[in-house]
Amino acid sequence: MNSIRKRFDSVTSWIRRKILRGSNNTGQVSFPDLQDDILVKIISYLDYPTRFKLRLNKRLGEFLDTIQNNFEGIHIQINLNNFVMSLTTSSRKPFIRFVVSNGLEHGLRRMAQNTYVREIEIDALGSPGGEAGGIYEAIFTFQCDKLTIHCNRVSECVLVMPQLRLRILLDHMLSNIREADIGLICTSLTAIDLS
């Protein structure tokens, strides 16, 4: 614990020196206005849920793309329009769980660009809402060893995927995922007239 505190203190003092060097600034700088090298250093010390929320800001997301992420597992629980995402890391903090109210699809797409995951698991606890189709599509772009999808507690699960690009999804799966265990059976595909 002391080593983490010392590391944090050294980063904090480095940031203060960097901000105040060569300027008349009194230290009143907002987070997004910091210099690039300072942002990268700060972001590398943040916990992952905070990083995930910062991804929704385009400029900060570009910095996050420079930091490679490796996870033991990602577990996403989908229940109607409620999404709970859990991350298992190989570091000291083994389990991080947070609820994502919106923006999960966008965050997952950006995260997939620089993240390797050993195992991804999706639990669909009922028929998911409209945003779930985009989440499945985003998950298929991750580099991972194993993907598991299962639908629990229901006999039938309806998945609506707007702008369904099945062939592109299958190509992503073939190139990014080594092993897939999908516990869902597709009984029908229906085109919906949106006009």
N, C-alpha and C positions, 0 to 999 in steps of 0.2 A: 504494500500500500504506500509506503514511504517513497519507493522508487517511482511510482506513478505520479505522486504529488510533486516530486522533484522535477520530473519530466515536464509536467504541466506548468510549473513555475518557470522553468527555463524557456519554454515556448512562449509563455505570456510576456516575459521580460524581452525576449527577442522581438516579439510583435510590437511592443511599446517602442523599442529603440528604432525599429524599421519605420514606424509611422511618424515618429517625431524627428527623425534625422533629416536635416536640410530643409525644414519647413517652419513656418510660423504657426503651425497647427497646435492646438491645445489638446489633441486627442479626441476631438469630437467628430468622429468619422463613422458613418453607417457601415454595416457589414458588407453589403454588396459593392460599396465604393472602395474597398481595400485594394491594394495592389495584388496582381495575379499570384506572385510567389507567396504572399502572406495567406491568401485564400486557400491555396493548395495545402499549405502547412496546417492551417486550422482544420480544414475539412478532413485531413488524414487522421485527426484525433477525435472526431465526432463519433458518436454511436450510430449504428446503422439506421434506426428509424428516423433520426434527424437528417441523415444523408438522404434518405428516401424522399422526405418532404422537400428538401432543397432541390431535388431533381426537377421539380415542377417549374422552377425558375430557369429559363434557358441559359443564361450566362453561368450560373452556378452549376448547372447540369453539365456544361462543357468541362469544367474543372473536375467534376466527379468522374467523368469518362476517362481521365488520365490515371485514376487509381484502380488497379486491378483488384477484383473481389473474388474470393474463393469461399464457398460455403459447403458445409456437409449436407445441408438439406434446406429446402423451402417447403413449407406446408401451407396450403391455402384452403380455407374452409369457406364454402360458398353456400349461403342460405338466403334465398330470395335476393334482396339487394344489399345484404350485409356480408362484408368480406373481412375475414380475420386472417392475417398473414403472420406466420411464425418462421423465424430463421434460426437454424442451428449452425453455429460456427465452430471452428476448431480452436478458438482462442479461450481465454479464461472465462468469458461470459458465454456459457454454452447455449442459452436459449433466450431469444428475443421475440416477444409477441406483441403485436400492435394491430389495432383495428383501423382499416382504411375506409373512409367514408366515400371518397371520390378520387378520381385520378389514378386508380390502381393500374388500369391498362396502360396509360401513358408512362407511368413510373416503371412498370415492368419492361416495356419496350426499351427504354433508355438503359435500364439496369442490365438487360441482356447483352448489350454491346460489349461490356467488359467484365462479365461475371461467368465463372464456371461453378457448377453445382453438381455434387455427387448424386443427389437424389431429390426429385421434385414429386410431391404428392398433393393431389387435389381431391378434396372431399366435397361432393355436391350433396347437400342435405335437403333435398327437395328440388323443385323446378326452379332454376336460377332465373333472375331477371334478364333484361336485354343486354346489360353491360357484360355479362358472363361470357358471351361469345367472343368478344374482343380480348378478354382475359385469357381464354384458352389459346387464342391465336398468338398472343404475346408470349405465353409460356412455351409454345413450340419453337420460338426463336432462341431459347437458351441453349448453351452448350452444357449437356449433362450426361451422366452415365445411365441413369434410370428415371423413367417417368411413370408414375402410377396415378390413374384416375379411377375413382369409384363413386358410385351413387348409392348412398345409404338411406335406409328407412323409408324408401318409396319403391313402388313396383314400376313406376314409369316416370321418366325424367324428360321434360321438354326443354330443348336447348335451341334458342333462337340466335342465329349468327347472321347479322346483316352483312350484305355484300360478301356472301359466302364464296370463298376462293379455295375450294377443297384441294385442288391439285397443288396450289402453292403451299398450303398447310402441310400436305403430305411430303412435299419436297423439303420443307424445313425440318420435319421430323426425321427424314432419312439422313440429312446432312448433319444434324445437331445432336440427335439422341441415339445412344447406343442400344438401349433396351426400353421397350414400352409395354406396360401392362395396363390396358384400358378395360375396365370392368363395365363398360357401357355397350349396349347393342343398338345399332341404328336400325330401326324398323321402317322408317320412311323419311324422305326428304320432301319438303313442301315449299314451293315458291309462293311468296306472299306479295300480293299487289300493293305497293305502297302509295299509289296515286289516289 
